[in-house]
Amino acid sequence: MVKRLCVFLKAYLTAFALTAAFHAPLVRADYEDRLDFIIASVYELLGEYQLQLLLVFGLCLFIYWHMEEKEEGESRKGFSFLSSFFAFCLLLGNSYAQTGTWQYCFGSLVNFVRSFAAFWGYFFLFRLFLRKMYCWLEDRSFTEEKPKGQEKKKRFFDSHCFGKSFGIIMAAWAPFLILSFPGNLCWDVIGQIEQVIFQTGYTTHHPLAHTLLVGGLVQLGQTLFSSYEIGLAIYVWLQALMLAAALSATVALLAQRRAKTAVLAGLLAVYCLTPAYSNIVSTAIKDVPFCAFVIGYVICYALLLETPSLLTKKNFLAVFLVMQAGAVLFRNNGMPLVVLSGLGGFCFLFQKYQKKERLISFGAFFGGAAAGQIILLLLIQITGASAGSRGEMMSVPFQQTARYLQLYQDELEDNEREAIEAVLGDVGEVAASYDPEISDPVKALFRQDASAGEVAAYFGVWFRCFFRHPAVYFEAFFVHVYGWFTPSVSNAIRYEVESYDTIYHGGLFVNADKVLIFFYRYIDRISIFGALENVGLAVWGLFFLGSCQKRSRRYELLCATLPLWISLLVCMAGPCFTGHPRYAFPILFSLPFLYGFCLTAQSRGDSLRAVRRENC
């Protein structure tokens, strides 16, 4: 009886979560007396009779009854924290996406009760799904045994896998590259190109190596062919070739690990059909070569953690160092990604090496980053480039300060006001510049002449203000980052620079750019394509992958995901989510490979297999 009641309750809460409609909090002043307000609140809480809820309830009841009764032992445990986290992200994210605040969750008692009930509904649904998905993955083999003699025919991917994959990917992207000739532009790259062709003054605000590459090729097109457009097209195709090569390497590696044909074909399908890939490679932008190097870095990083003896392979180390240097040179956040993940990898393998090997591993994890930094310093010296703003990585605290000033500026003491103004300028202007969707307006106020002591004093004020009104800080933080964790938030993107006189970028023929804009704006409305390029869903996938490796005790594979976790932290520290999901492309583009890598990992022995059987 208790079991049936529990199933009934879970089914109803899940149906409620899937069908509940949230509204702005009721205002007490809109009602003549308290009783009317209470009646309206109860009515709002209970909602209206919905046939949809009953239908979903019946479906959930069937699912819970027939799926949970099959769970036994260890398969009934685990994923509770992850399910809670997903439910919280979904509810809070939807509130921010629709209202810009958390009022759908915490705006009133009615909304809190409604969101609390929906939370448990999502929790039970996610927990059941994650457990079933984990057991399904652990119960299946994703590799094929090596053929003996002529017993089995060679598969398509058994020979020249890299070349075949590269050709397939480029063939899938080619129509978009041709149609967008000479290439789509974003505002960032326009500024980089102008630094080279108009000598407006080099800066490290954008990666200097990328500025010299894209600007140099555009200038080369003008020099050789009297056409900036040809130079831009050369760059766009070059970056497409780089990313295609990195993705082809993932397929080739998994083929070497005897991944099943379905896995390899599925991976290629993701690369060819996901709109984000063809979209970004046809846009001149720093993220494409950066992602190519990050994918190569993730491949080497995962291999070294799984097989520490690769430390003795000179060719492997050379590739690993080049990937590190490329990641550092082609995006400013490449350095924290390589250094922090390298520190994690070095610590993980520390006990597996002797003293000499530890020194080599230290060089392997950090040598490429050091070389990249040296090259960057040389380029700065040669070009005389000015430094970028130190405030670039302070998006979150600056946003919190601006929001605090909007609400509680009058509470500041004179010395606190002076500390803030020493770093950001007039507090009134800071408050007026606050935009919850992007931190650039506030960051633009950062005073470059602010000393280290003044910055430290600012953070002292920032810290004290947090304890006065912590809710302001939490809300300003969540509105800044919710999009990275909420799959229900649309994040498709097409950079649309309306006009730029120096370089024509309207596409191969008149209105070709409008055709592409229409395609990329609406293709994600088809669920499967929207899911493939959904950043929030990719982040959830990263959390699930990490949880699976932890539960299976594959700690080397768990550590292999560290570069993606660092990328997620970089995204959260970035200027915004809205309109810029490209910051998460290292996660989106590397995650399919890491799933394949983990699923094809060799078993560590009978004890681990026994654990897997016990869990499922």
N, C-alpha and C positions, 0 to 999 in steps of 0.2 A: 504493500500500500504506500509506504514511504517512497519507494523507488518510483512508483507511478506518479506520485505527487511531485517529486523532484523533476521528472521528465516533463510533466505538464507545465510546471513553473518555468523551466528553462526555455521551453518552446514558446511560451507566451511572451517572456521577456525579449527573446530574440526577434519575434514577430513585431513586438512593439518598437524595438530599436530600428528595425528595417523600414518601418512605416511611419514613425513618429515625425510630426511636423513641429518645428520650433518657431517661436515668435518672440518679438521684443517683449521685455518685462512689462507687466501691467503697472500703471502709475496710480498711486493711491489718490492723488489730487483729482483724477478724472471721475471719481465716484462720490456721491453725496454723503454716504456714511460708510462706516467700517464694514457693516454686514453686507452691503452691496459689493464691496471690494472682495470680501471673503467668498461670496457666492460666485462672482466672476472668476476668482482664482481657482476654485474647485472645478468649475466648468472648463476652464482653460487646461487644467491638469488632466482631467479625464478625456478631453477632446470629444470628437464626434464619432458616432458609429461608422465603421468602415468595413465594407465587404473585403477590401484589399487586405486588411489586417487578419480577418478570419481565414482567408485563403492562404496567406503566408504562415499563419499559425498552424494550419493543418499540415502544410508541407514540413515545417520545422518539427512538428510532433512526430511525423513519420520518420524523419531523418534521425532525430535523437533516440527514438525508441529502437530503431533497427541498427543503428551504428554503435550506440553506447553499450548495448547488451553484448556486443562482440569484444569489448575491451576487457582485458584481463591483466592482472599483475602489474608489471612495470609500464605497460602501454596506457594505463589509466593515470600515469603521473607525468609531470613535466609540462613546460611551456606556460605555466600559470603567469609568471612575471611578464613574459613576452606578450601574452594575450591581453593582460591588463594595460601594458604600454601601448599596444596597437589600438585598443578601444579608447584610451585617453586621447591619443593623437588624433583619431578620427573625429571624435566629438569636439575637441577643442579646435582642431583645424577647420572644421566646417563652420564653427562659430566665427572664427576670425575671417574666414573667406567671405562670409555673407554679411558680417556686420563690422569687421575691423576691431572687434573687442571680444571678450569672453562672456558676454551677457547671456548667450544661449546656455551656458553652463553654470555661471555664478551670478547672473544678473538679478535673480530673485529667488525666493523659496520655491516657487512653482517650477522655474526652469532648472533649479538644482535637483529637485525630486525627479523631474522628467529625465534629465541627463543622467542621474544616478541609476534609474531603472534601465535606460538605454545602454549605459556602461556595462551592466551585468549581462544584458542580452548579447552585446557584441563579444563580451568576454567568453561566454559559454560557446558561442559560435566559432570564434577564433581558436580557442583551445582545442575543440574537437577537430577542426580542420588541420591545425598544425601537427597534432599528434598523428592523425591519419597520414598526412603528407610525409612526416618523418619515417613512419613505419613502412610506407610504400617505397620510399627511396632506399631504406636499409634492407628491404626484403628482395631487392632486385640487383642483378649484375648489369653494369653498364659497359663492360668490356667483353671482348671476344677472345677465345683462346687462339694461340698461334696455329696456323694451318700446318699439318704434317704432310710433307711431300706434295703430292698432287691431289690430296683428298678434297681440298677446298679451292675454289677459284679465287684469284686475287680480287680484292675489292677495288672499287674506283679510287679510293683514297690510299691504297697501299703503295702507290708509286707516284712520285712527283706531286705530292699532296700540296706543298706550298705553291707551286706554279699553277696547279689547277684551281686552288682556292682563290689565288690572286686574280686569275683571269675571270672567274665567276663574279667576284666582288666588283671588279672594275667594269665588267660588262653591265652589271646591274646599276652602277652609278653613272655610267657614261651618258645615258640620255639626259640626266639632270645636269651634268657638267656641260654638255653641249648646248642644251636649251638655255642655260644661264650665262652663256658666253658674254663677256669675258670672265664673269664671276660676280656674285653678289657681294655687296660691301656692307660693313658695319662702321659705325662712327669711330670706333677705336682705331681701326686699321687706316682710315683716312688720315687721321692725325699722324700715324706712324709713317705712312707714305710721304706725307708732306715734309716730315723731318728730313727725308733723304733728297727728294727732288727739288724742294724749295729751300733747303738748308735753313729751316726755321729754328734750329737748335735742338740737339739731341737731349733726350731725357730718359731716365730709367723708370719713369712712371709705368710704361709698358716695357716688356722685356727687350733689352737693347739688341740682342742677337736676332730676335724675330723682326724688329724694326729694320735692321740692316738687310735681312734676307728679303722681306717683302718689298721694301722700298728699293733695294738694289735691283731686284728682278724687274720691277716696274720701270726703273730708269734704264735698265738694259734693253727692254723692249723699245723704248723711245730712241735709244742710241742706234740699235741695229735695224729696227724696222720703222722708225718714226711713228711709233704707236705705243702709248701707255697701255692700251687695251691688251695688246699681245703680251706685254710684260706681266700684266695682271693675270692673264690666262695661264701663262707659264707657271706662275706661283700657285694658282688654284689647282692645277693638275699635279704639281709637285707635292702639295700637301695631301691631295687625295691618294697619290701613290704611296706616300709614307704611312698613312693610316691603313690603307689596304694591305700593305706589307706586314704591319704589326698584327692585324687581325688574321691574316693568312698564317702567320707564325703560330697563333693559338690553335688553329685547326690542325696544322701539321704536327704540333706537339701532342695533341690529344690522339691523333692518328697513330703516332709512335707508341702511345700508351695503350693501343689496341681498343680505343673507344669504339663502340658499336656504330655502324653506319648511320643509324637513326640519330645518334647524338651529334655526329659530325654534320649531317645534313641539316639538322635543326639549328646548329650553331651558324652555319652559312646562311640559312633562311633568316635568322635574326639580323645578321649583318646586311643582308641584301634588301630586306623588306621593311625594316624599321625606318620610318621617315627621318628620324633625327640624324642618321648617318649620311644619307644623300643630301640632306639639307645643310648640314654643317660643312661637308667637304666642298660644296659648291659656293661657300661663303668664305671670303678671305678673312681669316681670323687666327689669332695666336693659339686658340684652344686645340686646333687640329694637330699640328706637329707636337704640341705638348702631350696630347692624349696618346699619340703614337709612341712617344718615348715612355710614357707612364705604363702603357700596356706591356712594352718590352721589359720595363723594370719589374713589373708584377710577375711576369713569367720567370725571370731569373731569380727573383726573391723567393717565389714559391718553390722552385726547383732546389735552391740551396738549402732551404729549411727542411725539405723532405729528404734530400740526399746531401748531407754535409760534406761528403768526400769530393763533391764538385769543386771544392776550394782548391784542389790540386790541378784543375783543368785550366790552362792558360787561355784558351779560346773563350771558354765560358766567362772567366773573370774579365777579359777584355770587353766582351759584349755588355756585361753587367755594369762596368764602369762607364761605358759610352752612354748607356741608357740613363744612368744617374746624371751625367753631365748634361745630356740633352734636356732632361726634365728640369734641371736647375736653370738652364739658359733660356728656355722657351716659355717660362712663366715664372713670375716673381714668387708665387707660392710653391714652386717646385722644391725650394730649399727646405722648408719645414717638412714637406712630405717625405723627402729622401732622408733627412737627418733623423727625424723622429721615428720613422719606420725602421731605419737602419739601426737605431739604438735598441729598438725592441728585438730585431732579429739577432743582433750581436749578443744581447743578454740571454736570449733563448738558447743559442748555440754555445755559449761560453763554457758550460760544463762538458760539452761533447768534444772539445779540442784540447790539445796539449798547449804548452806555453808558446811554441813557435807558431802553431796553427792559429792561436788567438790573435797574435800580431797580424798574421795574414788576413784573418777574417775582419779585423778592425779596418785594415786598408781596403778590403773588398766592399764593406758596407759604407764607408765614408770617403774613399779615395776619389770616386767619380764626382761627388758633390764638391770636394775641395778643388778638383781640376776645373769644374764648371765655374766655380767662384773666381778662380785665378784668371780664366779666360775672360770672364765678365769684367774684372778689374782692368785687364789689358785693353778691352774694347772701350771702356770708359776713359782710360788714359788717352787712347788714340783719337777718339771722337770728341773728347771734352764734354761728355754728357753730364747734365746736372742731375742731382739726386731727386728721386721721387719723394712724395710726401710721407713723413713718418706716421701720419694719421691714418694711413690706408688700412691698417689692421686693428683700428680702434672703433669699428663701426658700432659694435654692441654697446660699449660704455658711452659713446657720444650720443647714440640714440636715446639711451636711458636718461642721460643728463638733460637732453632737450625736452623729453616728455615731462621730466620732473619740473623743469623750469616753467612749462606751460601751466602746471597745476599749483606749484608751491614756491614760486619764485620769491614771494614776499617773506617766506620763512628763513631765507638765507641771511647769515650774518655777514658783516662787511668783509671780513677776511676770506670767507668762503666765496663770496661774489668775486673778489679780486683774484682768487686762485683759478676760478673757472674762466674769467675774462683774460687771464694771462695765456691761456691755451686756446680758447675758442672765440674770444672777442666779446662784444656786448651781449649780455645774457638775454636781453629782449630780442635781439636778432637771432640768437641761437634758438630760442623758443619758437619764434615765427618760422624758422627754417625746418622745423620738424615735419617729416613726411614718413608715416609708418611703413610705407612700402619700399623706401630706399633711403640709405644713409648719406648719399653723396652730397645733398645740400648742406648737411651739418658738417660733414668732413671737409667740405670746401672752405669752411671758416677756420680750420686749424691753422694756427700761426706757426710758420716754419721757423721763426726765430725763438720759439719757446725753448727754454733750457731744460735739461734733464731734471733739475730741481723743481722747476715750475710744473713739469708734467707729473712729477711725483706728488707735488702738493695738490694738483688737480685730482689725482686718484685718491688722495686722502679725503678730500671733500666728497668725491663720488662714493666712497666707502661709507662715510658717515650718513649721507643722505639715504643710502639704502636702508639703514636701520630705522630711519624715521618713517619711511613710507615704502616698505618692501613690495607691496602690491603693484606700485607703479613700475618698479624695475622688472618684476615678473611679467607684467602685461606687455611692456615695451620689448622684452626679450622674445616672448612667444609670438608676437605679431611680426617680429623680424625673421623668425626661423620656421614658423609652422609649415610653410610650403614644402620644406624638405622632408617632412614626415607624414604628409597627408595625401594618400593616393587619389582622393576624390577631387583634389584641386588640379585644374587643367594647367599644363605647363608647356604646351607646344609653342614653338617660337620660329619666327621668320624675320630676320633683320630687314627692315624696309627703309633704307635711306632714300628719301624722295628725289633728291637731285644732287649731283656733284659734277661741276663743269669740267674739271680736269680729266676725268676718266668716265667714259660712257659705260653704263652698267645696266642697260635696260633689257638685256637678254638677246638671244640670237636674232629675233625678229621683233617687230613692233608689238608691244603688249605681251611679250613672252614672260616678262617679270610678273605681270598681273596673273597670268596662268599659273605660275609657280606659287605666287602668294595665295591664290585661291586654293590650290592643292594642299599646301602645307598648313593652311588655317583650318581646313575641314577634314583632312584625312584622319586626324586623331579622333574624330567623332565616331569613326568605325571602331568599335570596342577593342578588337584585337590589336590594331595599330596603335591606338591610344595607350593600351597597356604596355606595349613594347617600349615606348619612349616615356613612360610615366616615371618621373624621378622619385616621387614618394613611394611608389610600388617597388622600385629598385632598392631604395633604402630599407624597406621592409624585408625584401629578399636578402639583403646583407645581414640584417639582424637574425633572420631565420637560419641562414647558412652558418653564422657564427654559433648559434645555439645548438645546431645539429652537431658541429664538430666538437663542441664542449661536451655534449651528452655522449658522444661516441668516443670521447677521450682521445681524439686526434688533435693534440695540442699544437703540433707542427702545422697542421692545416688551419687551425684557428689563428695562429700567428701569421699565416700567409695572407690573411685578410686585413692585416694591420694597415697597409698603405691606403686602403679604401676607407678605413675608419678615420685616418688622418685627413683624407680628402673631405670627409663629411664635416669634420671640425673646421676645416678651411672654409667650406660653404657657409657654415653658421657664422663665421667671423667676417664673411664677405659683406658687400654693400646691400644686397637685396636678394630676394628670390624671384619676385614678379618680373617676368620678361627675360630672366637670365638663368634658365636651368642649365646652361652650358657649363656653369661652375661645377656641376655634378657629373659632367660627362666622363671623368675618370672612373667614377663608380658605375655609371650606366654601361660604359663600353668594356669594362674589365670584368664585371660580375658574371656574364655568361661563361667566360673562360674559367673563372674560379669554380663555378659550379661543376663544369666538366672536369676540371683538375681534381677536385675533391671526390667526385663520384667515381673516378677511375683510379684513385689512389690504391696502391697495393695494400692488401691486408697485412697487419702486423703480427698475425699469428692466431692460434686457436683461441687464446684467452679473449682477444678482442671480438672474434666471431661469436663466442659464447655470450659476451655482453650484448652484442647486437640482437642475438636471438632472444635473450631475456627481455630486452627493452621492447621488442615487438612481438 
